[in-house]
Amino acid sequence: MRSHRTTCKIGACEPFCGVEIGVEEGRLTSIRPNPDHPITKGYACIKGMHVPDYVNHEERLLHPLKRTEEGLGRIEWSDATRQIGEKLRKIRDEHGPTSIATYWGNAADSVSITLANTFCHAFGSPNSFNVLSLEYTDRGAVAERVLGNENLILQPDAERARFALLLGTNPLVTQGMTLLQRRPHVGGALRGIRKRGGRVVVVDPRRTETVRIADEHLPIRPGTDLFLLVAMIRRILERGLYDDEFVRRHTDGVDPWRDVSKEVDPDWAAERTGIPRNVIERTAEAFAEADGAFATTRVGVQTSFNATLTEWAVMTLNSITGNIDRPGGVYFNPGAFDIPSLIEQMGARRNPADSRIGGYPQIFGGPPASVFADDVLSDDPDRIRALIVVAGNPVITFPDTRKIEAALRRLDLLVCIDILPSDTCSFADYVLPAATLYEKGGLHFLTSNFEPRPFLEWKPKLIEPRGETRSEWKIIKDLSRASGVSFLNDPWIDRIARAIESLGFEFGESMLYRYLLMGRIRLGRLKRADLGIELGEIEFGRFFRESIRTKDGRLHLSPPEFVEGLRTAVANESEPTGRFPFALISGARRLAGYNSWTHHIDRLADRLGGNWATLNPEDAERLGIQEGQLARVSSEVGSVEIEVRSSPDVRPGVVVIHQFFGHVYDTGTRASRRHPGVNVNHLHSDRNLDRFSGMPVYNGTPCRVEPIPG
Ligand code: SF4
């Protein structure tokens, strides 16, 4: 057996923990954490220990499949590629470029993300959807306006902070405090804040695992974090507790904040959030006075009401207290690559149009996925008719399940490129088998800014691709040729690729890696460095000198549309009452689960055991629901029947149902179908979208709960 140092790859799980994988006779046979890994230092969770199980999975997609009257059956690669190419050409020629769409899901890597986007753009279509628009594009909307570029994502410096304000994030389970942040030891870092005499405050409607190591838990009413933050900002501004020098040197737009924060009366904020006024004010003062503080959010807030405005308030709180680009605050890792410029370059030829439905802007490479179903189901002659899904599972992850099912059925062509048979494959005309990271190797260049410090790491190819699986690079290159569009949406690259191939050489992914690394590091050196290459330390102060993209190099804290949006949010705020008195939360994560991905692995699926609705015991008793009894949970758009359990960890008035279940289709795997669970997205609307990002609400959806007599 040979042992190889590499990283875990379960979906896009944030830390990419360093592991050692044993290989024997072309199979992955063992895995263990790598204590020598410079970033993750021996951490790995239970999910990571099952990497060999998904690579060796007996239900892996190993051959291209085509749907016929008898269902999905094998087809030759050459036939599948030619037929898909012909269909895409025909659809585009008859219905125009916007009839083509792509979607990449959370298991996509940097190369497959690039391929999915550019393949769509090569047709002239702007419809390159992605999973980030279901949970993260609010942050891009804020970064674009405040920092001058959507890809300037700041990360918390927990190792040096003296105050951590965590809103809707449970890093003890997600092993990171912002998407893709590579910090599996975040629990230790948070404990370190307390050891240094600092404070950790968790704002969450649930008593989460992270709450248990915090100083204080603020059990907020779902969807009201914006008002908590604005009340804190108001307190800091009115009491003169802001960092005057930082504000003068680095910000614009504090005065409009003085005005607009007055929209949020402290007593009103206390009543709406459920957090007493004195607690809000005390928290604001402690945050402002701490020598290094950060506020950060994740899914709990990002998939709730007013997501973008809440991120804006977080940015403002961190800014006025002088906690941007300083130790213990939030900072930007410039990484190994200039990602904002690289992404601009890769998207230079794209169609930048806003979404046809709703007029939402493209963020992180595409329009919001939540408009997809309405687009497909519209009568518009230019509506979407073909979808290529790369490493995604829209039928499980998109809001309003019934509608997304109808949209997938209405497509003229659906192609799924994946490793395992997702639920969405049940609707597909073609299913194309992809190689795993361990069968192709690679460099996850798009996440370079999410390392805690500049660091670069190659992930080696360990085994030959199983069956007829192929890298997405080859799949999309061949589909581009068959469809008559330029590979990577670049006619020059396309010509170079053809010229190289005409000489009998391969135009593989290494060409892209060599281009990216040109003038920095030789690819061979990177491949030999099996513990990665350190590229320096974080230099505080550099962000304002080199990275910020606003024209004047200052933080623009008061975009007029956000200021106006805050006034509207305050005016429209209302508590769930009447027909739908509960707030439904679905964004919570469990240690053994990573979206729908881990449901294919027997031991993880068994450990998760499906999903259920959790209520506060007082609510369960009031409704007359016994432990384990079935209940009907209904919202404006749908209704599900689900087992109820009670827990004091859930705030009264809240019902928690975990997402990513509902494996009731004829694809999936035996493991996922053994614990099918219930798809809670039947209850979330695709009409109730964040105004600035088009993201759906998965946390806070008004609903009601009724017992089903046993
Ligand atoms: S936290 Fe677990 S699943 Fe995520 S990268 Fe680390 S080992 Fe893998």
Residues whose N, C-alpha, C, O or C-beta is under 5 A from the ligand:
A	BS01	SF4	C8 I10 C13 E14 P15 F16 C17 A44 C45 K47 G48 Q175
